[in-house]
Amino acid sequence: MTQLHSTLQAVTTRIIERSGPTRAHYLEVMQRNRQNGGRRSMACGNLAHAVAASSDFDKRLQVKVETRNIGIVTAYNDMLSAHQPFETYPQLIKQTVRSMGASAQVAGGVPAMCDGVTQGQPGMELSLFSRDVIAMSAAVALSHNVFDAAIFLGVCDKIVPGLVIAAATFGHLPAVFLPAGPMVSGISNDEKAKVRQQYAAGKCGRDELLTSEMRSYHAAGTCTFYGTANTNQMLMEFMGLQLPGSSFVNPNTPLRDALTKAGAAQAVKLSNSGVTTADILDAKAFVNGMVGLNATGGSTNLLLHLVAMARAAGIIITLEDFSDLSKITPLLARVYPNGAADVNHFHAAGGLQFMVRELLQGGLLHDDVQTIVGQGLHHYTQEAFLDDNLELVWREGTATSLDANVVRPITEPFQATGGLQRLQGNIGEAVIKVSAVKPERHIIQAPARVFSEQEEVKAAFDAGELDCDVVCVVRFQGAKADGMPELHGLTPILGLIQERGYQVALVTDGRMSGASGKVPAAIHVSPEALDRGMIACIQDGDMIRLDANAGTLEVLGVDLSTRTPATLPNHLHESGLGRELFGVFRAAVSPASQGASVLFNDNLV
């Protein structure tokens, strides 16, 4: 048995100790929920309502207390490419579980919005909050208390974290997550990024840009770059909530359908086994997830989501935990925006199964964890395939990388440390994704230009005011101010400034998403500007030093606490396109360091 790395063990131990009271309370609630009985303690009128619309065949199953009834929570809509394939899943699930003498019902749907559609639009200000709405919506779906297990259908950015929060809240039930997979590859990510920069520089028109985008986002499935959606899928395997090898199988293929059926069958088996989600989502599972995030160079959004997901299971994790694990976790993957490959190429090169094996052998993952397929994370070194009879079977994944430009063994990593770094200093606490940033840009020192909207940055760029060494400070982008939208629209602009030979960085209390790329970006600055954070005290011309190697973020030579913080310049974010409905969220949301959640805010206790 491989010996665990001492830091991995130390971080896990301190999380367990830190979480002692909250985890104990969580497990007590889960035990009480188990004893509540579900259908077995339900009055006849309640049960009759629950099965009224079912077929006669299903009714005969559903009213028997000894049979299993599986609740399906779906994020299906046909506007999101990643979620459109879920249209057919409920019937596949129902057919599968009926063959096992069980039944299934769609318990409810949850909203699923797309950050790619809302980038730079007012709707983006609802995106982060949608995670907690999804968790609450799934809780409503499962609140009828008529299910013996749950199946969650979701893939993208806020959807999977919201569903995990719900799964943890109903942790007395077993839960299986079923993905839809990535779309087949379109144009290369480098080609897409090049056209975006050409458009930002005025060298091509909107027609050319739209043609390029539609050649990239062109079919059912997740976007193929390694953003938040695909990082979610990695996590579901590293945390044992999804079938091994199921993350990156394309939609509408025989293998994908076989995996969907197998996942449904596994939910029935779990409902008979006594294994619950609370058994799976323990401190070790979340540590494994954090290691996977670092080793793959995953989305910075998961720094927020993992904190909130863990809190739902009574576990408290901090940015310090992420940072300490990053220091010992080698970067083993290069997937766009950290490299040229997309997730289809990554999967073919060995993918998650190769990485789990390498990290287990390096003592950087806990193997002694419960998963939906049994005890031990070693199950996730296996890949799924169809044999000659088109039967789904698992075999050991490749023990060697099939493309060293995409995945590497732990003995020859792309870099010795993980993709994320915690930053601290007189501006506050922040994080930077360094896996895509060249080493010579890990330290940036330049004068500040201060903005309150990303549109102001674009205007300054168009006016030629940013052709210089500059740290763009974009504040009042935190959750309290406007829902913490992604500032993805700044990537082409800042990239052009960098390509012109200037020192450039971004400092913001907003987000940059899983698409965070080659420009150094200190994001999630906490406390945020509207919460009297020191980012509200920065002025044009202040010299800012961002040092990703030392983990520091500072304004040099200035005592920011002596200045009067700037105030929110307008109230444009309070209404329009649904924003008026989320005022209570903006008022109640926790700091980014606590997961930017309205469900878990220690400051309101």
Secondary structure, DSSP 8 states (H G I E B T S, - for coil): -----HHHHHHHHHHHHHTHHHHHHHHHHHHHHHHH-GGGG--HHHHHHHHTTS-HHHHHHHT-TTS-EEEEEE---SSSTTTGGGGGHHHHHHHHHHTTT-EEEEEEE-----HHHHTTSGGGGGHHHHHHHHHHHHHHHHTT---SEEEEE--STTHHHHHHHHHHHTTTS-EEEE---B----S-HHHHHHHHHHHHTTSS-HHHHHHHHHHHS-SSSB-SSSSHHHHHHHHHHHTT-S-TT-TT--SSSHHHHHHHHHHHHHHHHHHHH---HHHHSSHHHHHHHHHHHHHHT--THHHHHHHHHHHHTT----HHHHHHHHHH--B-B-BTTSSSB-HHHHHHTTHHHHHHHHHHHTT-S--S-EETTEE-GGGGGEEEEE-TTS-EEEEE--SS-S-TTTB--TTS-SBSS-SEEEEEETTEEEEEE-TTS-GGGSEEEEEEEEESSHHHHHHHHHTTTTSSSEEEEE-S-SHHHHS--B-GGGHHHHHHHHHTT--EEEEESSB--TT--SS-EEEEEES-GGGT-GGGG--TT-EEEEETTTTEEEETT--GGGS--------GGGSSTTGGGGHHHHHH---GGGTS-SS--GGG-
